[in-house]
Amino acid sequence: MSGSSRAALLPRTFEDAPQRATPVSQKPKQPKVEPRLLRGFRDILPEDLIARDRMIGKVREVFEAHGFAPLATPALEPLDVLGRTDLEDDSGTGGGSIFRVVDPDEPGAFYGMRFDMTVPLARVVSQYPDLPRPFRRYAVGPVYRVDKPGPGRFREFLQFDLDIVGSEKMEADAEIVSCMVETLQALGLERFKVRVNNRKILSGALEFAGVPDEQREAKVGGRSVTYDVRLETLRSLDKFDRVGFDGIAELLGGGRRDETGDFKFGVGLADGCIEKLLAFLRVPNRARAESLEALRALMGGNALASEGIAELAEIDAVLSALGVADAHAAFDMTIVRGLAYYTGPVFEAVLLDAPEFGSVFSGGRYDGLVQRFQSAEIPAVGASVGVDRLLVALQHLKLVEKRSSPTEVLITVMDPSQRNQYLAMAAELRRAGIATEVFLGGRNFGKQLKYADRLGIPIALIAGGDEFARGEVALKDLWAGREISKQLASFEEWRENPTQVTVARARLIDEVRAMRERQRHFEQKLRSTQG
Amino acid sequence: MSGSSRAALLPRTFEDAPQRATPVSQKPKQPKVEPRLLRGFRDILPEDLIARDRMIGKVREVFEAHGFAPLATPALEPLDVLGRTDLEDDSGTGGGSIFRVVDPDEPGAFYGMRFDMTVPLARVVSQYPDLPRPFRRYAVGPVYRVDKPGPGRFREFLQFDLDIVGSEKMEADAEIVSCMVETLQALGLERFKVRVNNRKILSGALEFAGVPDEQREAKVGGRSVTYDVRLETLRSLDKFDRVGFDGIAELLGGGRRDETGDFKFGVGLADGCIEKLLAFLRVPNRARAESLEALRALMGGNALASEGIAELAEIDAVLSALGVADAHAAFDMTIVRGLAYYTGPVFEAVLLDAPEFGSVFSGGRYDGLVQRFQSAEIPAVGASVGVDRLLVALQHLKLVEKRSSPTEVLITVMDPSQRNQYLAMAAELRRAGIATEVFLGGRNFGKQLKYADRLGIPIALIAGGDEFARGEVALKDLWAGREISKQLASFEEWRENPTQVTVARARLIDEVRAMRERQRHFEQKLRSTQG
C-alpha cells in the first residue's frame, strides 16, 4: 500500500491512534482497586528488561546478518486456526491449553490467543502463497498458555523463533545451526556447544538395534498399561542427560529406581538390543568427521540411518565452509527432542559453564508445518531461543550489566540557580550519545546520590556556582564506589584511580568517556577473576 | 533475584520454555482449515515491519539517551484493574470497549486485555511503592480495543509511551517536549513543530472571555438536548485546525453548516465573548517569548491563566537551556487535547510537510494517574508516539527504506560445485557486518535475481569457477537496476557508474561497502530532488 494512498485515509481512520488513556482514572468517587497481577503473569521491571532488551537486540543483529526478516502476527487468532481441540486433548505438548477471548461480534463464540509462533507462521505461509521462497523470517513476541503457574513458569512468555520455509536443502539446516553458534558468540559466550542429531538416524538405530515395532502391556502400580515399545525407547533415550549410560540401560531393560526411590518401569528390551543402543549412544561426539565415520561403521547397513548420516555429512560440509568449529557444533546421538514434531535434523545448544540451564536454544527440521491449512507440503527448518532461561544464564555468568536505568550520567542539582548550566551539559552529553538525566526530585543531595545508586547509574556529575566559575565540574565514579567494596581494591593499578575527579568543563565529554572506559575495563577484570 | 538462586529452580520450572510448537499440525487426517485473520487484526509483513522496527529503534535510542527505562507489563490484567465498566460506559474514549478473556481458573469469570499503557503504569506505580522517583519509563507494545474495524483502524495496535512519574516540576514537562523534538529529528524530520498549550490557560481563557459556567438547552434536529456551555466551547475550540477562525466564530455563535451541508448547532455565546476567545486564539505562535508576552498582556489579570502562563514560561526557559529552537517547539493556544484527561501542559507534534497526518506524537500532564488505586496523588507527565500514522508519514516522506529483507548481498549460485566458496564469502561478509545470504532455492539464475528483486536486496554477487580461478567476483548493483528506470539517468555523475563491476575477490568487503555507499548517496539525491 503506497504511503500516499494510505495518507488519504488517515484523517478519518487514524483519528484515535495517538490518543492516550481513557478518562477512567478520572472518575473521582469510585472505591480504590487493589493493584495486582493475574496468577501466572508478571511485570518485567527495568532491571531485568534492560538486560533482556540488550540480549534480544544482539540476537536480532545476528539473525538479520543472516538475512532473516522480521514478521509480526496478531496475538489473537481464530480458534480453529490455532487448532484448539488438538491442543487441549494433547497432554504431550507441555503447552497447557489455549486462552480463549470472547468474540465481541458473535455471542457465545471465542477467539484464541497464540500459544507459539509456528502455527501463525504456517498460517501466513498458507495465506500469502506469493511470499518469496525460501522465506527466512524471525519472530519475537509474547505467547500465551493456560499452564499450571509456578516459580519461573508463566502463562505469558516471550517466544523468539527463526525459520527457513521452503527449502529442503541441508544448507538451510546448517544456516540455522551457524546462526545459533554466532548468536551465542555475539552474547559473549565461548564455552557452549550446539548438539546436532537426526530423527532419521534415531529411527534407523531402533531398526538396527532390533527394537520391536509393537505395543506391549506393563503393570504400573498394580494396573496394567499398554505402551508403544519404540516410542517408549525414544522417551528413555531422551533421559540420557539425566540418568547416563547405566540409567539408560535400566530404563531400556527391567526398570529403574531413582534417588527419590520412585520406580520407573522398564521398556523390557533384550540385552543384545540394549547393547546395540548403548553402542549407538557411545558414538563419539567431538569432531564431526569422527562421529560420521563411527556412525557409518556402526549403522551403514541401515537404509534409514544412512539417509540421516548423509544429511549430517552435508551439514558438516556447510558448517566447515562457514568456519563453524567442532567445539561449537557437534553431532551427538544422545539428543532426541520433540518426538512428535521433528522429522529430520534436530539441534540444541547447551552452555558448558552452566549446564544446569539445559538447552537454551533448540530446533530442527519439520515437514508438518502447513498440514493444518493445505495438502501441499512445504519443507521448513528453524529454532527457538529459550529467552527466559538464556537471560538467566547470562545473568548467572555475569555477561549482562545489571542496571535499572540506561542513564550513564546523573547531573546532580547542587545549586538550583545553575539550572541552565546543568541542562546545557545534559544536552551536550546526550548529543555525544551519552545517556544523561538532570535530577528532577528534591534538593537533598544525599537523596540524589541514593537515587543514582538505586538505578545503578555509573557516574554522578557534581558542580555548583564555584566550580562553574572556575570552569570545572566534578565527576564521581559511583560504579567504583559500589564495586570497590568488592574486589577492586585488590588490583594494583586500581589504587591510583580516584573515585572523584575534578575536570575542565570544556573537556566534559572526553572525561566522561574516559571514566566509562575505565569502568568497563575493570568490570571485565572483575568478571574474568570471578569466572 | 540472583542468577544463582534462579538457576537452582530451572531444571524443573523452565522445562518447557524453549519447546517449539505442539504436534497439532502433525495430526494427519483432519480437514483443512482456511488460513485467515480475525476482523480488525493484521499481519505486519517484513516490508512494513523492517521499517517500523528501524523507526522504533531510533525512538528508543532517544528515549534512553534521556534516561527513560523500559517497562513491560502483561497484555492481560484483572478487569477491575483496567476499570472495565467505566470504559464501556464512556463513549468519549475513542477506545471502544475491553476485550475479555475467559478466566481459566474460575468459571464465568473474565480477565481483560489492556487497552493502553497508562493504566498498567498506574498499577505498577501503586503496586511497587519503592520504585525510584522520579520514575522515567517508556513502554512499547500492543494494546487491544473492541472498536469498529475499518481501513487503517485495528483492534490490536502498537502503543509507545514515555512518562515521568513523581515530579511536579515543569522541567519534567520540558524534558518530554525536548524528547519529542529530538525523536522527530532522529527520524530524519526537520520541518515539524511541537505545539504546546496549557489546560489552565484554556480554563482561564473561558473565565476571561466570560463563558458562562452553566448548562443550556438546544434544539438539535427537532429534539432538545442539554449541554455544558464551557465543555461545548472547548470542544469547538478543538476544531480550530479543521474550521479556522471563521468556523470557530460560527460554532461559538449561532452554529455552522459545513461543506457537506450538515448543520452543527452553535454554543450561542455573546459576540463580545466570542471576540475575546478569538483574540486568545490569535495569540502569536512563533517565538515562545513573544507568545508569553502576548498572553500576559491579554490575560495577566486572570489568576488561573497566570498560573498556566507561568508554567509555560518555565517550560520555555528549560527548552531554551536545552537548545530547543522556537521552530521546533512553540506555544499555540489553538491546542486543546484530551478534555477529560490532561490537567496542565499539553503537547502535540505535527509534520509541516505532511499536515494531513495530524498529530503524530502527543501528550501532557495528568494528575489522575493513580486515582484508581490510591488516594495519594502522584504527579505525572508523558506522551505517546502515534506509531502507525508516524510510520505512514515517514514512508510518505520517503524517510524510510522500503525493504522486504535485511539482506544487503545475495550470493547467487552459478555453479553448485563452488558452494564452499559461496559460503566462505557469506561468512566473511557477515563478519564484516554486511547482511548476506546464499540463495537456497532452485538453480535457475533468473529466478535468483527475481528473488533478490522481490526482496529489494541491493546487491547480487555473481561468480562461477572461471571468476574464482581469476580471483575475481562480479557485483551487480540491483538497486540501480531498479532505480535507473526512474530518474537516476538524469544525474551527470551517474552515467559513469556501471551497474555491474568485476572486483578482486580479495577486496570483496571494500568493494561491497563502496557500492552500498554509492547507492545511499544516490538514494539521498533522489529523495532531495523529489522532496
Interface residues (C-beta under 8 A of the other chain):
Chain A: G3 S4 R6 A7 A8 L9 L10 P11 T13 F14 E15 D16 A17 P18 Q19 R20 A21 T22 P23 V24 S25 Q26 K27 P28 Q30 K32 V33 E34 P35 R36 L37 L38 R39 F41 R42 D43 I44 L45 P46 L49 I50 D53 E64 A65 H66 G67 F68 A69 P70 L71 A72 T73 P74 A75 L76 E77 P78 D80 V81 L82 G83 D86 L87 D90 G92 T93 G94 G95 S97 F99 R100 V101 V102 P104 D105 F110 Y111 M113 F115 D116 M117 T118 V119 A122 R123 V124 S126 Q127 Y128 L131 P132 R133 P134 R136 R137 P142 Y144 V146 D147 G150 P151 G152 R153 E156 F157 D161 I164 G166 S167 K169 E171 A172 E175 S178 E182 A317 V318 A321 L322 G323 G338 A340 Y341 A354 E356 F357 G358 S359 V360 F361 S362 G363 G364 Y366 G368 L369 V370 Q371 R372 F373 Q374 S375 G382 S384 V385 G386 V387 D388 R389 V392 A393 Q395 H396 L397 K398 S404 S405 P406 T407 R419 N420 L423 A424 A426 A427 R430 G433 I434 A435 T436 E437 V438 L440 G441 Y451 R454 L455
Chain B: G3 S4 R6 A7 A8 L9 L10 P11 T13 F14 E15 D16 A17 P18 Q19 R20 A21 T22 P23 V24 S25 Q26 K27 P28 Q30 K32 V33 E34 P35 R36 L37 L38 R39 F41 R42 D43 I44 L45 P46 L49 I50 D53 E64 A65 H66 G67 F68 A69 P70 L71 A72 T73 P74 A75 L76 E77 P78 D80 V81 L82 G83 D86 L87 D90 G92 T93 G94 G95 S97 F99 R100 V101 V102 P104 D105 F110 Y111 M113 F115 D116 M117 T118 V119 A122 R123 V124 S126 Q127 Y128 L131 P132 R133 P134 R136 R137 P142 Y144 V146 D147 G150 P151 G152 R153 E156 F157 D161 I164 G166 S167 K169 E171 A172 E175 S178 E182 A317 V318 A321 L322 G323 G338 A340 Y341 A354 E356 F357 G358 S359 V360 F361 S362 G363 G364 Y366 G368 L369 V370 Q371 R372 F373 Q374 S375 G382 A383 S384 V385 G386 V387 D388 R389 V392 A393 Q395 H396 L397 K398 S404 S405 P406 T407 R419 N420 L423 A424 A426 A427 R430 G433 I434 A435 T436 E437 V438 L440 G441 Y451 R454 L455
